[in-house]
Amino acid sequence: MRFFNTAGPCRPQLHHMLPPERRMPDLAGLIDQQHYFVIHAPRQTGKTTALAALAARLTAEGRYAAVLVSAEMGAAFPDDVGKAERAMLSWWAAAAASDLPAELHPPPWPDAPEGSRVQAALTAWTLACPRPLVVFIDEIDALRDDVLVSTLRQLRAGHRARPERFPWSLALVGLRDVRDYKIADGIEGRLGSASPFNIKVRSLTLSNFTAEDVAELYAQHTAQTGQVFEPAAIDHAYALSGGQPWLVNALADEAVERVRPERGQPLRVEDIDRAASVLIERQDTHLDSLSERLREPRVRAIVEPMLAGGSLPDLPRDDLQFVVDLGLLRLSTKGGLEVANPIYREVIVRDLVSGPRASLPQIEPTWLTADGRLDADALCEAFMAFWRQHGHAMLRSAPYHEVAAQLVLMAFLHRVVNGGGRIEREYAIGRGRMDLCVTLGEDRLAMELKVWRDGRKDPAELGLGQLDEYLGGLGLSSGWLVIFDQRSKTADAGERTQRESRQTPSGRDVVLIRA
């Protein structure tokens, strides 16, 4: 029985999977032309699966000796080039012995001085191999500092001797393009344009699954078990994941194994929603590693104004491309950047809200009626009381200062839903606000968050018009407009936190909260 894979490379005999080379259609041509190139894509997007399959096919066809090796073993010795080289080469020999016929195995690695062993080993292997040698070096950006620079320089030095004395074709495979490999300065340090691997002809990335790919993958489960994914559920899984391969598999795995394990029951939209909620709450390794990126200065410089709905500052083009290459953001069809998919959008905010959530005091749920319904008026009074007493102090617990007020409010709202409801968020660059919809049972409360800063006019009128549009899209007749007054010369939180009744241009009732 095959299943949906959420850990490690896919294996055809174990996992539901699509033809892996479909997402890398240009590689065969690059290899035939003896090129050296880079493949970069976020974690768990299928790089290793695709390249292992390609290497196996190229070798089976009889023209090349193609092998996938890894640099990861060298990462254990970031300050010792010699030990890192020995660790990597030991793993490469084992990989070749496992994946290649005996006549294509490398010879014993030659003795060579530290800092030249990788070049010497690949030279010896090329000379001994009866076929042109093709090498894919996975996890190359696991290496750091001197070990990384030494390895890249050796590859560049050997490149001029190809194909007679160095691999016919070679690819570096990792999360980032070459210029973004980490060097001595940690997350701030990059190789930049002066890369020791300036011999690459192209940098490629893997595409996400299309809607048709998702349907094809899920159909494999149906063919094996008889359990059907309803068409709307397939569409919803694609919409939530944006076609990101790990998310596509993880949603299906959660849905069929735990949400709806009865094989006679079809998978519906609500099952996919439940699966998504579990993934977001559980923060598996894939999503957890995504959260770590949010603290990197280059990522923060883009995500923070996005959350605020503002415009991006003047940033290097490489920084913009970096967040796209990470898979965190994507280019919108309407122009500009947006979060790559709704699940990532929720994960980003939940991670940033975690500090304020942990800092929340005990709050009595006065916003619930006797029968468990949401009392929006009582919730408004509870929030204002909370903000007057704790809001200003809690701003320091938010990691992104420009949106600290919004994050603290969302932390408060997480306490409100407390596992029994959900918060849907909309934010993007240039929108000038963040929109929220709190759902608790059958009750929904929509709100728009705006910030009033020095030198700007009161955003209330603009906000009422924008909220009108948001409420119309949700089919609601009332909502909140929350304006955080961040001007330097204003009264303290106790004095300025007030509410008033207003109406949108189309006559919808609004509670305007000034905090």
N, C-alpha and C positions, 0 to 999 in steps of 0.2 A: 504494500500500500504506500503510495506516495503522499506527500503532505506539503503544505506551504512552508517555505524555509524562511527563518528570521535570524539565522546565525551562521556565518561562514559561507563559503562558496556553495553554489548549487551543484547537485549531482543528479544526472538524468534518472538514475535508477531509484533515487530517494525522493526527489522533489518535483513538484509541479514547476515547470519552467518553460520559457519561450526560447526559440533558437538564439543563443547568446550573441552570435556574430551579426545579427540583424541590426544591432545598434551601433556597429562599427564597420560600416560598409566600405570605408576608404583604406583600410589597413593593408589589404593584399597588394594594392597598387604601390603604396609607399615601400613595402618590403621588397617587391620586385625591382624597384628603382634604387635599392641599397641605401635607403634613407635612415637616419637616426631621428627620432621624434619623441614627443612627450604626450602621455595620456593622463589627464587629471580629471577627477570627479569626486564628489563627496563620498564619505564612507557608505558602504552597503548600497551601492548603486549597481553592482554587478561587474566591476572592473576585473576582479580576479577570475570570476566565472567565465567571462567572455574571452579573456586572454588565454586561460588554460585550454578552453575549447579550440581557440584558433591555433595555438601551438600544437595541440594534438592533431588537428586536421592537416596543418602544413607538413608535419612529420609523416603522417600516414600517407600523404600524397607522394612522398618519395623524393621531392626536390630539395627540401631543406631539413636541417636538424634544428627544430624550434623548441625552446624550453622557457618556462616561466620560473624565475628564481626570485628570491626576496632579499632585501637589504636589512630587514627588521632585526636580525640577530646582531648586526653590528651596532645597533642603537644602545645595547647594554654597556658599551665602552666609549662614551662620548669624548673622553679625553685621551684615549690611547688608540692611535691609528693602527698600530700593529695588531693588537688584540681584536679590534673590530674587523680588520681584513681577514684574519684567520677564522673568526666566527662566521663571517659571511661565506667565505669560500668552502668551509666545511658543509654548510647548509646547501650551497650550490651543487656540490658533488653528490650529496644525498638526493637532491631533487632530480638531477640528471639520471642517477641510477634508478630512480623510481619511474620516471616518465619517458625515458628514451631507450631504444634498443641498445644492446651491449656495444655494438660497433660504433655507436655515436657517443658513448660515454667519454668524458674528458680523461686525459692521462693524469697521473699523479701531479699535483700542482708543483711547479718548479720552485726552488729556493730563490728568493728575491729580497732585496732590501725593503725595510718598512717604508710604506708610502708608494710602492710600485708593484705590490703583489697582485692587485686586481688586474692591472694591465698585463703583467707577466702571465697570469693564469688564463686570461682570455686569448692571449696570443698563442700559448701552447695548445689550448683547446682548438682554436681555429686551424692551426697547422696539422693537428692530428685527425681532425674530423673529415670524413670522406665527402661530406656535403657542406654547402654554405651554412654557416652557423647564424641563427637568429635568436637573440636573447631579449626577453622582457624582464626588466628588473623592477619588481613590485616593491611597494613600501619604501621607495627611495627617500622620501622626505621624513622618514623616521630618523634618519641620520642627522647629526647636528655638527656645527662648528668645523673643526679641523678634519674630522672624519668625512663629513659631507664634501667639503671643498677638495680634499685629497682624492676622493673617489671620482668626482666629476672631472678633475684635471687629468686623471689617468685615462678616463674614457675619451676625453678630448685628444690626448696625446696618441692614443691608439687609433683613433678615427682615420688619421691620414694613411694608415697602413692597410685599411680594409680594401678589398675583401680577402686578400691573400694571407694577411697576418693578423687580422682582427675581424670580429663578427661582421658578416655581410650587412645585417641590419640590427638595430638595437633601439629599444624603447625604455624610457623612464616612466614609471607608473606611480602615481600618488594622489594626494588630495589637492595639491596646488601645482600651478605652473612653476617652471624653474625659478623665475625671478622672485617667487614668494617663499622659497625654501628658507627655513629658519637658520640663522647663524648666531654669532656670539651674543648679540643683544637680546636674545629671547624672542618674544612675540613681536617686538618692534623691529628686529633685525631681519633684513632680506638681502638676497644676493643682488637684486636689481638688474639693470640691463647689462652690467659688466659680469655676466655669468660665466663660470668656468665651463659651462656646457653650451657654448654659443654655436654648436654644430648642428643643433636641431633645425629641421626644415619646417615642422609644423607642431602646433600644440592642439590636441584634440580632446574633446570631452564626450561623455556618454549622454545620449538623450534619455529623457524619461519615457515611461510607457505611454502610448497613446490610449484613447478610450477603447479602441479596437483591441489593443494588446491586453488590457485588463479583462475584457470580455473573453478573449481567447484563453487567458490563464485560468480564470474562474471556471470556464467550461470544462477544463481538465478535471476539476474536482467533481463536477456534475457527472461527467462520463464515468468516473471511477465509482462514485457512491450513489448516484441518482438524486442527490440533494441539489436543488435548483437555486441559483441566485436570480431573483426577480430582476428584470431589466432595469427598473428604477433603482434597485440596490446596487447594481453594477455602476450605473451612472453616478450614484451618490458616492461610492467608494472612490471613483476617479476624481470627482469634484473635491472631496475632502483631502485626498492625497496629492493632487496635481500630477498623478502618474509616477510619483517617486517610488522606485521599485521596492524598497524595504517597507514603506508604509502600505503599499498595495498588498504585499504578502502578509504583513502583520495584521491588517484589518481582517483579511480573510481567515487567517489562522485563529484569531480571537473569536471571530464570529462562528466558525464551524466547530471549533473544539470546546468552547466554553459558553458562549452566548446562546447558540442554537445547536447543541450536539446531536439532537434527534434527526437522523438522516432523512426521515420522512417529511420533515418540516422545511418549507422553503425559507431562504434568507431574504429578509425584507429591509426596507430603508431604516426602520427603527433598530434592527439588529446591527447594522453598520454603525449607526449613531452610538449604540451602547458599546460596541467594540472600540470606537474612537475615544470615547470617554475613559475607558479603562486604560488605553495606551497613554493618553495624556496624563492621567493621574499616576500611573505606574512609573513613567519616565524611564523606559528601557534604555539600554546603552546608547542606541542611536539617537534618541531624543536628548539624553543627558549630555552627550558630546556636542550636540547642537547648542545647548544652553551655555556650555563653557565658552563658546565663541563670543557671546554677548559682552564679555568683559574685555575683549581685545579692543584697543583704542580705534583701530580702523573700522571695526564693525560698529562700535558704539557711535562713532561720528555720523553714521548713516541711519542706524535704527532709532536713535534718540529723537532726531527731528521728525522721523517718520511717525513715531508714536504721538508726537505733539501736533502732527498734521501740518508742520511747517515746510519750508524749503531747505534743500541741502546747501551747506556752505560750499565754498570753492574747494573741491577735493581733487586729488590726482585721479586721472582716468584709471590707473591701475587699481586704486582702492575700490572704485565702483565695480570693476570687473572681478575683483577678489571676492566680494560678497556674493556675486552671481555664481562664480565658479564653486564657491562653497556649497551652493544649493540652497542657501538661506533665503535669498531674494531672487526675483526674476524680473525681466523687462515686461511691463504691462503691455497688453495689446492697445491700450489707450495712450501709451507713452509713459515714461517715468519708471520708477521701481515700485514693486510691491512684494510683500512676503510671499514665498513660493507656493504656499498652500494653506488652507484654513487650519490644519492641525499645527503646523509650525507657528501660525499666527497666535494660536492659543498658548502654545508652549512658551513662546517668547514672553508674553505678558505674565504667565504664571510664574516663570522663573524670576522675573524682575519684581514681582509682588511678594515673593517668598520672605524677604526681609521684613517689610512692613507687616505681613501676616503674622510672623513670629513675634512682632513687637506689640500686637494688639492687646489691649487690656480685656478683662472679662466684660462682656456686654450682654445685658439681659435682652432676650428677643421680644421686645415690646411690640414689634411690628407684626406679630402673628395674632390673628383673631382666635377665639375659642375653638373654632373648627379647623384651624391650621391654615387659613387663607392669609394672603398678603394684604396688610393694611398700609397703603402707600402714604397716607397722612402721618401715621405713627412712625413709619420708617423715616420720613423726612425729619420729624422732630428728633428721632434717635440719632440720625446722622449729624444734625446741627449741634446737638449736645456733645456728641463725641468729638466733633471738629473743634468746638470751642475749648474743650479741655485738653485734647491730645493731639490735634491735627498738626500744629506747628512743630511740636517736639518730634513727631514721627516722620517729618519730612527728611530728617537726617538718616533714616533707615532705608531710604530708597536709593538704589545704585545709580539711577539716571536722574540727575538733579533738575534738568529742564522739564521733566514730566513727573516730578516727585509727588505733586498734589494729586494728579490723576492716579498714580500707583497706590497712594494711601487710600483714596476712595475705593479703588477696586479691591484692595485688601479688606476693607470694611464690608463690601458687598459679598466677597467670598464667605465671610462669616454669616451673612444673611442667608445665602443659599445652602451652605453647610452640607453639601452632599445630596440635598434633596431637590436641587434645582440647577440652573446653569446660567452662565453669563456669556452672551454673544457680543463680540466686539468688531467694530469696523474702524480701521485707521489706514492712512496712506499718506505719502508725501504730497503736500500741496492742498490738502483738504481743509486745513485750518481748524480742525476739531477732531475729537474722538467720539464715536457713537457707541452706546451700550444698550443692550436689552437684557433685563433680568427676568428670567422665567422661574416661577415657583409654583408648581402644580399647574392649575389652569390660569394663573394670573401672570400678566406680563407688564413690565414697567420699562419704558424706553427713556433714555436720557442722553443729552449731549453735553460734553465737557469742553469748556473753553478756558483760556487763561488771559487775564488782562495784565499787560506788562507796561512798563514805563514808556512814554512816548506814543502809545496807541490810544485810540478812542474806545469808549465802552463798547464791548462786543455784543451787547444784549440784542440789539435789533438784527444784526447779521445772524446771530445764533437762533433767534426765533424763526427766521426764514429757513435756515438750514434744518432746524428741528422739524419744521412743518413738512419738509420733503421726506425726512427720515420716518416720521410717524405715518405719513401717507403710504410709504412703501411697506410698512408693517401692518397697515390696516388698523391703527390705534387712534383714538380720539383725544388723548391727553398724554403728557409726559413731563419730564424735568429738563430744565436748562440750568446747568451748574457752572458758575463763573468763579474761578479762583483768582482772587485779586492779589497779584504778585508785584504790584507797584511798591516802590521803596518807601513812599510817604503815605501810608494808610494807617487806619486805626488797627488796634490789636485784634486777634481772631475773635475774641468775645464780643467786641463791639460791631465788627463788620459782618459777622455771620448772621444773615437775616434771610427771610423768604418773602416773596410777594407773588400775587396772582397776575398772570399775563395771558395774552392770547396770541396765537400765531396769525399770520396774514389770512389764513383760510378759516380762522375761528376756532381752532383747537385750543383746549385749555392747557395752560402750562404753569407749573410751579417753578418760578425763577429763584434759585438759591445762590446767594452771593456769599462766598466763603473766603 
